[in-house]
Amino acid sequence: MPPKIARLAGLGALAASGGFIALFAYVVYISRYTPTGGMMPALSAVSWISIGLVVAALVAVHIAIGRQLLYIGRGGGPRQV
């Protein structure tokens, strides 16, 4: 992969992590309990935990891949895992 494309893809992977976090914050906002409606507090907590685990896994993978792509973009070769 050419270094310029690797750098762009790495920055895109890191930006996607921010998008996942923003999407999670929005889900928390719309599913919170309010006096006039919303979800029950127990269901909100279960939803936040289950979605939070998925988002955390996605963010971790995107950060790992983004760091590797940025390393390649700086001229480094593939690293041993």
mmCIF file as gemmi writes it, N, C-alpha and C atoms, coordinates in Angstrom:
data_model
loop_
_atom_site.group_PDB
_atom_site.id
_atom_site.type_symbol
_atom_site.label_atom_id
_atom_site.label_alt_id
_atom_site.label_comp_id
_atom_site.label_asym_id
_atom_site.label_entity_id
_atom_site.label_seq_id
_atom_site.pdbx_PDB_ins_code
_atom_site.Cartn_x
_atom_site.Cartn_y
_atom_site.Cartn_z
_atom_site.occupancy
_atom_site.B_iso_or_equiv
_atom_site.pdbx_formal_charge
_atom_site.auth_seq_id
_atom_site.auth_asym_id
_atom_site.pdbx_PDB_model_num
ATOM 1 N N . MET Axp A 1 ? 0.851 -1.172 0 1 0 ? 1 A 1
ATOM 2 C CA . MET Axp A 1 ? 0 0 0 1 0 ? 1 A 1
ATOM 3 C C . MET Axp A 1 ? 0.9 1.241 0 1 0 ? 1 A 1
ATOM 4 N N . PRO Axp A 2 ? 0.619 2.194 -0.868 1 0 ? 2 A 1
ATOM 5 C CA . PRO Axp A 2 ? 1.414 3.422 -0.887 1 0 ? 2 A 1
ATOM 6 C C . PRO Axp A 2 ? 1.285 4.185 0.433 1 0 ? 2 A 1
ATOM 7 N N . PRO Axp A 3 ? 2.372 4.826 0.876 1 0 ? 3 A 1
ATOM 8 C CA . PRO Axp A 3 ? 2.337 5.516 2.169 1 0 ? 3 A 1
ATOM 9 C C . PRO Axp A 3 ? 1.267 6.597 2.278 1 0 ? 3 A 1
ATOM 10 N N . LYS Axp A 4 ? 1.004 7.334 1.195 1 0 ? 4 A 1
ATOM 11 C CA . LYS Axp A 4 ? -0.012 8.384 1.272 1 0 ? 4 A 1
ATOM 12 C C . LYS Axp A 4 ? -1.395 7.798 1.531 1 0 ? 4 A 1
ATOM 13 N N . ILE Axp A 5 ? -1.697 6.699 0.866 1 0 ? 5 A 1
ATOM 14 C CA . ILE Axp A 5 ? -3.001 6.061 1.059 1 0 ? 5 A 1
ATOM 15 C C . ILE Axp A 5 ? -3.073 5.431 2.444 1 0 ? 5 A 1
ATOM 16 N N . ALA Axp A 6 ? -1.96 4.862 2.904 1 0 ? 6 A 1
ATOM 17 C CA . ALA Axp A 6 ? -1.939 4.261 4.241 1 0 ? 6 A 1
ATOM 18 C C . ALA Axp A 6 ? -2.178 5.328 5.306 1 0 ? 6 A 1
ATOM 19 N N . ARG Axp A 7 ? -1.569 6.491 5.14 1 0 ? 7 A 1
ATOM 20 C CA . ARG Axp A 7 ? -1.769 7.569 6.118 1 0 ? 7 A 1
ATOM 21 C C . ARG Axp A 7 ? -3.225 8.036 6.11 1 0 ? 7 A 1
ATOM 22 N N . LEU Axp A 8 ? -3.798 8.19 4.931 1 0 ? 8 A 1
ATOM 23 C CA . LEU Axp A 8 ? -5.188 8.609 4.827 1 0 ? 8 A 1
ATOM 24 C C . LEU Axp A 8 ? -6.122 7.567 5.436 1 0 ? 8 A 1
ATOM 25 N N . ALA Axp A 9 ? -5.856 6.299 5.173 1 0 ? 9 A 1
ATOM 26 C CA . ALA Axp A 9 ? -6.686 5.232 5.739 1 0 ? 9 A 1
ATOM 27 C C . ALA Axp A 9 ? -6.534 5.173 7.256 1 0 ? 9 A 1
ATOM 28 N N . GLY Axp A 10 ? -5.326 5.406 7.759 1 0 ? 10 A 1
ATOM 29 C CA . GLY Axp A 10 ? -5.102 5.419 9.205 1 0 ? 10 A 1
ATOM 30 C C . GLY Axp A 10 ? -5.841 6.546 9.887 1 0 ? 10 A 1
ATOM 31 N N . LEU Axp A 11 ? -5.802 7.723 9.284 1 0 ? 11 A 1
ATOM 32 C CA . LEU Axp A 11 ? -6.549 8.85 9.853 1 0 ? 11 A 1
ATOM 33 C C . LEU Axp A 11 ? -8.051 8.607 9.786 1 0 ? 11 A 1
ATOM 34 N N . GLY Axp A 12 ? -8.495 7.952 8.716 1 0 ? 12 A 1
ATOM 35 C CA . GLY Axp A 12 ? -9.913 7.608 8.61 1 0 ? 12 A 1
ATOM 36 C C . GLY Axp A 12 ? -10.337 6.61 9.68 1 0 ? 12 A 1
ATOM 37 N N . ALA Axp A 13 ? -9.475 5.647 9.985 1 0 ? 13 A 1
ATOM 38 C CA . ALA Axp A 13 ? -9.785 4.676 11.033 1 0 ? 13 A 1
ATOM 39 C C . ALA Axp A 13 ? -9.873 5.356 12.395 1 0 ? 13 A 1
ATOM 40 N N . LEU Axp A 14 ? -8.976 6.294 12.656 1 0 ? 14 A 1
ATOM 41 C CA . LEU Axp A 14 ? -9.033 7.016 13.933 1 0 ? 14 A 1
ATOM 42 C C . LEU Axp A 14 ? -10.26 7.924 13.999 1 0 ? 14 A 1
ATOM 43 N N . ALA Axp A 15 ? -10.621 8.523 12.891 1 0 ? 15 A 1
ATOM 44 C CA . ALA Axp A 15 ? -11.816 9.372 12.859 1 0 ? 15 A 1
ATOM 45 C C . ALA Axp A 15 ? -13.077 8.537 13.038 1 0 ? 15 A 1
ATOM 46 N N . ALA Axp A 16 ? -13.081 7.327 12.513 1 0 ? 16 A 1
ATOM 47 C CA . ALA Axp A 16 ? -14.232 6.445 12.69 1 0 ? 16 A 1
ATOM 48 C C . ALA Axp A 16 ? -14.432 6.122 14.169 1 0 ? 16 A 1
ATOM 49 N N . SER Axp A 17 ? -13.34 6.03 14.927 1 0 ? 17 A 1
ATOM 50 C CA . SER Axp A 17 ? -13.452 5.796 16.372 1 0 ? 17 A 1
ATOM 51 C C . SER Axp A 17 ? -14.217 6.929 17.042 1 0 ? 17 A 1
ATOM 52 N N . GLY Axp A 18 ? -13.916 8.148 16.638 1 0 ? 18 A 1
ATOM 53 C CA . GLY Axp A 18 ? -14.658 9.293 17.177 1 0 ? 18 A 1
ATOM 54 C C . GLY Axp A 18 ? -16.123 9.252 16.795 1 0 ? 18 A 1
ATOM 55 N N . GLY Axp A 19 ? -16.398 8.805 15.582 1 0 ? 19 A 1
ATOM 56 C CA . GLY Axp A 19 ? -17.785 8.67 15.151 1 0 ? 19 A 1
ATOM 57 C C . GLY Axp A 19 ? -18.534 7.621 15.948 1 0 ? 19 A 1
ATOM 58 N N . PHE Axp A 20 ? -17.865 6.508 16.266 1 0 ? 20 A 1
ATOM 59 C CA . PHE Axp A 20 ? -18.504 5.483 17.09 1 0 ? 20 A 1
ATOM 60 C C . PHE Axp A 20 ? -18.827 6.014 18.481 1 0 ? 20 A 1
ATOM 61 N N . ILE Axp A 21 ? -17.919 6.779 19.042 1 0 ? 21 A 1
ATOM 62 C CA . ILE Axp A 21 ? -18.149 7.339 20.372 1 0 ? 21 A 1
ATOM 63 C C . ILE Axp A 21 ? -19.292 8.341 20.328 1 0 ? 21 A 1
ATOM 64 N N . ALA Axp A 22 ? -19.355 9.162 19.293 1 0 ? 22 A 1
ATOM 65 C CA . ALA Axp A 22 ? -20.457 10.118 19.16 1 0 ? 22 A 1
ATOM 66 C C . ALA Axp A 22 ? -21.794 9.402 18.98 1 0 ? 22 A 1
ATOM 67 N N . LEU Axp A 23 ? -21.801 8.335 18.196 1 0 ? 23 A 1
ATOM 68 C CA . LEU Axp A 23 ? -23.026 7.562 18.013 1 0 ? 23 A 1
ATOM 69 C C . LEU Axp A 23 ? -23.476 6.921 19.32 1 0 ? 23 A 1
ATOM 70 N N . PHE Axp A 24 ? -22.531 6.419 20.106 1 0 ? 24 A 1
ATOM 71 C CA . PHE Axp A 24 ? -22.87 5.843 21.405 1 0 ? 24 A 1
ATOM 72 C C . PHE Axp A 24 ? -23.447 6.916 22.332 1 0 ? 24 A 1
ATOM 73 N N . ALA Axp A 25 ? -22.847 8.097 22.325 1 0 ? 25 A 1
ATOM 74 C CA . ALA Axp A 25 ? -23.369 9.189 23.159 1 0 ? 25 A 1
ATOM 75 C C . ALA Axp A 25 ? -24.793 9.551 22.75 1 0 ? 25 A 1
ATOM 76 N N . TYR Axp A 26 ? -25.072 9.52 21.465 1 0 ? 26 A 1
ATOM 77 C CA . TYR Axp A 26 ? -26.429 9.819 20.996 1 0 ? 26 A 1
ATOM 78 C C . TYR Axp A 26 ? -27.413 8.74 21.444 1 0 ? 26 A 1
ATOM 79 N N . VAL Axp A 27 ? -27.001 7.481 21.375 1 0 ? 27 A 1
ATOM 80 C CA . VAL Axp A 27 ? -27.877 6.39 21.825 1 0 ? 27 A 1
ATOM 81 C C . VAL Axp A 27 ? -28.149 6.521 23.316 1 0 ? 27 A 1
ATOM 82 N N . VAL Axp A 28 ? -27.145 6.874 24.088 1 0 ? 28 A 1
ATOM 83 C CA . VAL Axp A 28 ? -27.345 7.091 25.529 1 0 ? 28 A 1
ATOM 84 C C . VAL Axp A 28 ? -28.32 8.241 25.749 1 0 ? 28 A 1
ATOM 85 N N . TYR Axp A 29 ? -28.175 9.29 24.983 1 0 ? 29 A 1
ATOM 86 C CA . TYR Axp A 29 ? -29.05 10.454 25.142 1 0 ? 29 A 1
ATOM 87 C C . TYR Axp A 29 ? -30.508 10.116 24.829 1 0 ? 29 A 1
ATOM 88 N N . ILE Axp A 30 ? -30.752 9.37 23.764 1 0 ? 30 A 1
ATOM 89 C CA . ILE Axp A 30 ? -32.146 9.11 23.399 1 0 ? 30 A 1
ATOM 90 C C . ILE Axp A 30 ? -32.774 7.988 24.221 1 0 ? 30 A 1
ATOM 91 N N . SER Axp A 31 ? -31.952 7.168 24.9 1 0 ? 31 A 1
ATOM 92 C CA . SER Axp A 31 ? -32.53 6.061 25.66 1 0 ? 31 A 1
ATOM 93 C C . SER Axp A 31 ? -32.556 6.311 27.163 1 0 ? 31 A 1
ATOM 94 N N . ARG Axp A 32 ? -32.206 7.49 27.607 1 0 ? 32 A 1
ATOM 95 C CA . ARG Axp A 32 ? -32.2 7.756 29.034 1 0 ? 32 A 1
ATOM 96 C C . ARG Axp A 32 ? -33.637 7.906 29.545 1 0 ? 32 A 1
ATOM 97 N N . TYR Axp A 33 ? -33.792 7.757 30.84 1 0 ? 33 A 1
ATOM 98 C CA . TYR Axp A 33 ? -35.104 7.885 31.45 1 0 ? 33 A 1
ATOM 99 C C . TYR Axp A 33 ? -35.433 9.361 31.633 1 0 ? 33 A 1
ATOM 100 N N . THR Axp A 34 ? -36.642 9.738 31.262 1 0 ? 34 A 1
ATOM 101 C CA . THR Axp A 34 ? -37.138 11.092 31.508 1 0 ? 34 A 1
ATOM 102 C C . THR Axp A 34 ? -38.506 10.974 32.167 1 0 ? 34 A 1
ATOM 103 N N . PRO Axp A 35 ? -38.94 11.979 32.902 1 0 ? 35 A 1
ATOM 104 C CA . PRO Axp A 35 ? -40.24 11.897 33.565 1 0 ? 35 A 1
ATOM 105 C C . PRO Axp A 35 ? -41.421 11.777 32.594 1 0 ? 35 A 1
ATOM 106 N N . THR Axp A 36 ? -41.274 12.259 31.387 1 0 ? 36 A 1
ATOM 107 C CA . THR Axp A 36 ? -42.385 12.206 30.432 1 0 ? 36 A 1
ATOM 108 C C . THR Axp A 36 ? -42.285 11.053 29.444 1 0 ? 36 A 1
ATOM 109 N N . GLY Axp A 37 ? -41.286 10.199 29.577 1 0 ? 37 A 1
ATOM 110 C CA . GLY Axp A 37 ? -41.156 9.072 28.66 1 0 ? 37 A 1
ATOM 111 C C . GLY Axp A 37 ? -39.768 8.499 28.695 1 0 ? 37 A 1
ATOM 112 N N . GLY Axp A 38 ? -39.424 7.78 27.663 1 0 ? 38 A 1
ATOM 113 C CA . GLY Axp A 38 ? -38.112 7.145 27.603 1 0 ? 38 A 1
ATOM 114 C C . GLY Axp A 38 ? -38.191 5.709 28.072 1 0 ? 38 A 1
ATOM 115 N N . MET Axp A 39 ? -37.041 5.103 28.259 1 0 ? 39 A 1
ATOM 116 C CA . MET Axp A 39 ? -36.981 3.719 28.684 1 0 ? 39 A 1
ATOM 117 C C . MET Axp A 39 ? -36.918 3.63 30.204 1 0 ? 39 A 1
ATOM 118 N N . MET Axp A 40 ? -37.267 2.457 30.725 1 0 ? 40 A 1
ATOM 119 C CA . MET Axp A 40 ? -37.114 2.245 32.163 1 0 ? 40 A 1
ATOM 120 C C . MET Axp A 40 ? -35.632 2.279 32.501 1 0 ? 40 A 1
ATOM 121 N N . PRO Axp A 41 ? -35.279 2.719 33.714 1 0 ? 41 A 1
ATOM 122 C CA . PRO Axp A 41 ? -33.849 2.84 34.055 1 0 ? 41 A 1
ATOM 123 C C . PRO Axp A 41 ? -33.074 1.526 33.927 1 0 ? 41 A 1
ATOM 124 N N . ALA Axp A 42 ? -33.691 0.404 34.292 1 0 ? 42 A 1
ATOM 125 C CA . ALA Axp A 42 ? -32.977 -0.872 34.193 1 0 ? 42 A 1
ATOM 126 C C . ALA Axp A 42 ? -32.709 -1.23 32.727 1 0 ? 42 A 1
ATOM 127 N N . LEU Axp A 43 ? -33.676 -1.017 31.871 1 0 ? 43 A 1
ATOM 128 C CA . LEU Axp A 43 ? -33.472 -1.311 30.447 1 0 ? 43 A 1
ATOM 129 C C . LEU Axp A 43 ? -32.456 -0.366 29.826 1 0 ? 43 A 1
ATOM 130 N N . SER Axp A 44 ? -32.454 0.875 30.277 1 0 ? 44 A 1
ATOM 131 C CA . SER Axp A 44 ? -31.46 1.825 29.776 1 0 ? 44 A 1
ATOM 132 C C . SER Axp A 44 ? -30.054 1.356 30.129 1 0 ? 44 A 1
ATOM 133 N N . ALA Axp A 45 ? -29.858 0.931 31.372 1 0 ? 45 A 1
ATOM 134 C CA . ALA Axp A 45 ? -28.534 0.494 31.808 1 0 ? 45 A 1
ATOM 135 C C . ALA Axp A 45 ? -28.08 -0.738 31.03 1 0 ? 45 A 1
ATOM 136 N N . VAL Axp A 46 ? -28.984 -1.697 30.828 1 0 ? 46 A 1
ATOM 137 C CA . VAL Axp A 46 ? -28.625 -2.895 30.062 1 0 ? 46 A 1
ATOM 138 C C . VAL Axp A 46 ? -28.265 -2.515 28.627 1 0 ? 46 A 1
ATOM 139 N N . SER Axp A 47 ? -29.032 -1.615 28.044 1 0 ? 47 A 1
ATOM 140 C CA . SER Axp A 47 ? -28.743 -1.171 26.674 1 0 ? 47 A 1
ATOM 141 C C . SER Axp A 47 ? -27.391 -0.469 26.596 1 0 ? 47 A 1
ATOM 142 N N . TRP Axp A 48 ? -27.108 0.4 27.557 1 0 ? 48 A 1
ATOM 143 C CA . TRP Axp A 48 ? -25.845 1.126 27.546 1 0 ? 48 A 1
ATOM 144 C C . TRP Axp A 48 ? -24.663 0.184 27.694 1 0 ? 48 A 1
ATOM 145 N N . ILE Axp A 49 ? -24.792 -0.806 28.568 1 0 ? 49 A 1
ATOM 146 C CA . ILE Axp A 49 ? -23.689 -1.741 28.777 1 0 ? 49 A 1
ATOM 147 C C . ILE Axp A 49 ? -23.467 -2.585 27.529 1 0 ? 49 A 1
ATOM 148 N N . SER Axp A 50 ? -24.537 -3.126 26.966 1 0 ? 50 A 1
ATOM 149 C CA . SER Axp A 50 ? -24.371 -4.005 25.807 1 0 ? 50 A 1
ATOM 150 C C . SER Axp A 50 ? -23.857 -3.25 24.586 1 0 ? 50 A 1
ATOM 151 N N . ILE Axp A 51 ? -24.38 -2.081 24.341 1 0 ? 51 A 1
ATOM 152 C CA . ILE Axp A 51 ? -23.912 -1.294 23.206 1 0 ? 51 A 1
ATOM 153 C C . ILE Axp A 51 ? -22.513 -0.743 23.477 1 0 ? 51 A 1
ATOM 154 N N . GLY Axp A 52 ? -22.248 -0.399 24.735 1 0 ? 52 A 1
ATOM 155 C CA . GLY Axp A 52 ? -20.93 0.108 25.103 1 0 ? 52 A 1
ATOM 156 C C . GLY Axp A 52 ? -19.823 -0.905 24.879 1 0 ? 52 A 1
ATOM 157 N N . LEU Axp A 53 ? -20.102 -2.183 25.148 1 0 ? 53 A 1
ATOM 158 C CA . LEU Axp A 53 ? -19.099 -3.219 24.911 1 0 ? 53 A 1
ATOM 159 C C . LEU Axp A 53 ? -18.785 -3.359 23.422 1 0 ? 53 A 1
ATOM 160 N N . VAL Axp A 54 ? -19.808 -3.31 22.606 1 0 ? 54 A 1
ATOM 161 C CA . VAL Axp A 54 ? -19.592 -3.401 21.158 1 0 ? 54 A 1
ATOM 162 C C . VAL Axp A 54 ? -18.815 -2.185 20.654 1 0 ? 54 A 1
ATOM 163 N N . VAL Axp A 55 ? -19.195 -1.014 21.12 1 0 ? 55 A 1
ATOM 164 C CA . VAL Axp A 55 ? -18.505 0.209 20.701 1 0 ? 55 A 1
ATOM 165 C C . VAL Axp A 55 ? -17.053 0.191 21.17 1 0 ? 55 A 1
ATOM 166 N N . ALA Axp A 56 ? -16.814 -0.268 22.391 1 0 ? 56 A 1
ATOM 167 C CA . ALA Axp A 56 ? -15.434 -0.333 22.897 1 0 ? 56 A 1
ATOM 168 C C . ALA Axp A 56 ? -14.585 -1.276 22.045 1 0 ? 56 A 1
ATOM 169 N N . ALA Axp A 57 ? -15.155 -2.404 21.643 1 0 ? 57 A 1
ATOM 170 C CA . ALA Axp A 57 ? -14.41 -3.336 20.787 1 0 ? 57 A 1
ATOM 171 C C . ALA Axp A 57 ? -14.122 -2.71 19.429 1 0 ? 57 A 1
ATOM 172 N N . LEU Axp A 58 ? -15.119 -2.042 18.846 1 0 ? 58 A 1
ATOM 173 C CA . LEU Axp A 58 ? -14.913 -1.391 17.551 1 0 ? 58 A 1
ATOM 174 C C . LEU Axp A 58 ? -13.856 -0.297 17.635 1 0 ? 58 A 1
ATOM 175 N N . VAL Axp A 59 ? -13.895 0.495 18.693 1 0 ? 59 A 1
ATOM 176 C CA . VAL Axp A 59 ? -12.922 1.573 18.859 1 0 ? 59 A 1
ATOM 177 C C . VAL Axp A 59 ? -11.516 0.988 19.029 1 0 ? 59 A 1
ATOM 178 N N . ALA Axp A 60 ? -11.386 -0.067 19.826 1 0 ? 60 A 1
ATOM 179 C CA . ALA Axp A 60 ? -10.067 -0.673 20.037 1 0 ? 60 A 1
ATOM 180 C C . ALA Axp A 60 ? -9.483 -1.213 18.74 1 0 ? 60 A 1
ATOM 181 N N . VAL Axp A 61 ? -10.301 -1.871 17.947 1 0 ? 61 A 1
ATOM 182 C CA . VAL Axp A 61 ? -9.813 -2.425 16.68 1 0 ? 61 A 1
ATOM 183 C C . VAL Axp A 61 ? -9.446 -1.302 15.714 1 0 ? 61 A 1
ATOM 184 N N . HIS Axp A 62 ? -10.269 -0.264 15.647 1 0 ? 62 A 1
ATOM 185 C CA . HIS Axp A 62 ? -9.964 0.835 14.724 1 0 ? 62 A 1
ATOM 186 C C . HIS Axp A 62 ? -8.697 1.582 15.148 1 0 ? 62 A 1
ATOM 187 N N . ILE Axp A 63 ? -8.472 1.727 16.431 1 0 ? 63 A 1
ATOM 188 C CA . ILE Axp A 63 ? -7.252 2.388 16.89 1 0 ? 63 A 1
ATOM 189 C C . ILE Axp A 63 ? -6.036 1.535 16.556 1 0 ? 63 A 1
ATOM 190 N N . ALA Axp A 64 ? -6.128 0.232 16.773 1 0 ? 64 A 1
ATOM 191 C CA . ALA Axp A 64 ? -4.996 -0.645 16.454 1 0 ? 64 A 1
ATOM 192 C C . ALA Axp A 64 ? -4.683 -0.626 14.96 1 0 ? 64 A 1
ATOM 193 N N . ILE Axp A 65 ? -5.705 -0.733 14.13 1 0 ? 65 A 1
ATOM 194 C CA . ILE Axp A 65 ? -5.488 -0.709 12.682 1 0 ? 65 A 1
ATOM 195 C C . ILE Axp A 65 ? -5.003 0.671 12.233 1 0 ? 65 A 1
ATOM 196 N N . GLY Axp A 66 ? -5.572 1.725 12.807 1 0 ? 66 A 1
ATOM 197 C CA . GLY Axp A 66 ? -5.153 3.082 12.454 1 0 ? 66 A 1
ATOM 198 C C . GLY Axp A 66 ? -3.701 3.345 12.8 1 0 ? 66 A 1
ATOM 199 N N . ARG Axp A 67 ? -3.255 2.873 13.963 1 0 ? 67 A 1
ATOM 200 C CA . ARG Axp A 67 ? -1.855 3.057 14.338 1 0 ? 67 A 1
ATOM 201 C C . ARG Axp A 67 ? -0.931 2.31 13.389 1 0 ? 67 A 1
ATOM 202 N N . GLN Axp A 68 ? -1.314 1.103 13.003 1 0 ? 68 A 1
ATOM 203 C CA . GLN Axp A 68 ? -0.497 0.335 12.063 1 0 ? 68 A 1
ATOM 204 C C . GLN Axp A 68 ? -0.429 1.042 10.705 1 0 ? 68 A 1
ATOM 205 N N . LEU Axp A 69 ? -1.564 1.551 10.234 1 0 ? 69 A 1
ATOM 206 C CA . LEU Axp A 69 ? -1.572 2.241 8.946 1 0 ? 69 A 1
ATOM 207 C C . LEU Axp A 69 ? -0.764 3.537 9 1 0 ? 69 A 1
ATOM 208 N N . LEU Axp A 70 ? -0.821 4.271 10.099 1 0 ? 70 A 1
ATOM 209 C CA . LEU Axp A 70 ? -0.015 5.479 10.223 1 0 ? 70 A 1
ATOM 210 C C . LEU Axp A 70 ? 1.476 5.144 10.267 1 0 ? 70 A 1
ATOM 211 N N . TYR Axp A 71 ? 1.822 4.027 10.885 1 0 ? 71 A 1
ATOM 212 C CA . TYR Axp A 71 ? 3.221 3.575 10.891 1 0 ? 71 A 1
ATOM 213 C C . TYR Axp A 71 ? 3.69 3.269 9.47 1 0 ? 71 A 1
ATOM 214 N N . ILE Axp A 72 ? 2.846 2.586 8.715 1 0 ? 72 A 1
ATOM 215 C CA . ILE Axp A 72 ? 3.186 2.303 7.315 1 0 ? 72 A 1
ATOM 216 C C . ILE Axp A 72 ? 3.266 3.594 6.513 1 0 ? 72 A 1
ATOM 217 N N . GLY Axp A 73 ? 2.385 4.548 6.821 1 0 ? 73 A 1
ATOM 218 C CA . GLY Axp A 73 ? 2.393 5.825 6.126 1 0 ? 73 A 1
ATOM 219 C C . GLY Axp A 73 ? 3.644 6.641 6.375 1 0 ? 73 A 1
ATOM 220 N N . ARG Axp A 74 ? 4.31 6.411 7.514 1 0 ? 74 A 1
ATOM 221 C CA . ARG Axp A 74 ? 5.563 7.099 7.812 1 0 ? 74 A 1
ATOM 222 C C . ARG Axp A 74 ? 6.765 6.414 7.186 1 0 ? 74 A 1
ATOM 223 N N . GLY Axp A 75 ? 6.52 5.356 6.433 1 0 ? 75 A 1
ATOM 224 C CA . GLY Axp A 75 ? 7.614 4.681 5.755 1 0 ? 75 A 1
ATOM 225 C C . GLY Axp A 75 ? 8.037 3.379 6.4 1 0 ? 75 A 1
ATOM 226 N N . GLY Axp A 76 ? 7.412 3.003 7.479 1 0 ? 76 A 1
ATOM 227 C CA . GLY Axp A 76 ? 7.748 1.745 8.132 1 0 ? 76 A 1
ATOM 228 C C . GLY Axp A 76 ? 7.098 0.576 7.417 1 0 ? 76 A 1
ATOM 229 N N . GLY Axp A 77 ? 7.688 -0.569 7.552 1 0 ? 77 A 1
ATOM 230 C CA . GLY Axp A 77 ? 7.125 -1.758 6.948 1 0 ? 77 A 1
ATOM 231 C C . GLY Axp A 77 ? 6.128 -2.421 7.886 1 0 ? 77 A 1
ATOM 232 N N . PRO Axp A 78 ? 5.592 -3.535 7.496 1 0 ? 78 A 1
ATOM 233 C CA . PRO Axp A 78 ? 4.656 -4.233 8.367 1 0 ? 78 A 1
ATOM 234 C C . PRO Axp A 78 ? 5.381 -4.752 9.606 1 0 ? 78 A 1
ATOM 235 N N . ARG Axp A 79 ? 4.714 -4.686 10.743 1 0 ? 79 A 1
ATOM 236 C CA . ARG Axp A 79 ? 5.284 -5.155 11.999 1 0 ? 79 A 1
ATOM 237 C C . ARG Axp A 79 ? 4.877 -6.589 12.266 1 0 ? 79 A 1
ATOM 238 N N . GLN Axp A 80 ? 5.693 -7.27 13.034 1 0 ? 80 A 1
ATOM 239 C CA . GLN Axp A 80 ? 5.348 -8.615 13.464 1 0 ? 80 A 1
ATOM 240 C C . GLN Axp A 80 ? 4.323 -8.536 14.591 1 0 ? 80 A 1
ATOM 241 N N . VAL Axp A 81 ? 3.356 -9.416 14.549 1 0 ? 81 A 1
ATOM 242 C CA . VAL Axp A 81 ? 2.319 -9.423 15.589 1 0 ? 81 A 1
ATOM 243 C C . VAL Axp A 81 ? 2.715 -10.353 16.695 1 0 ? 81 A 1
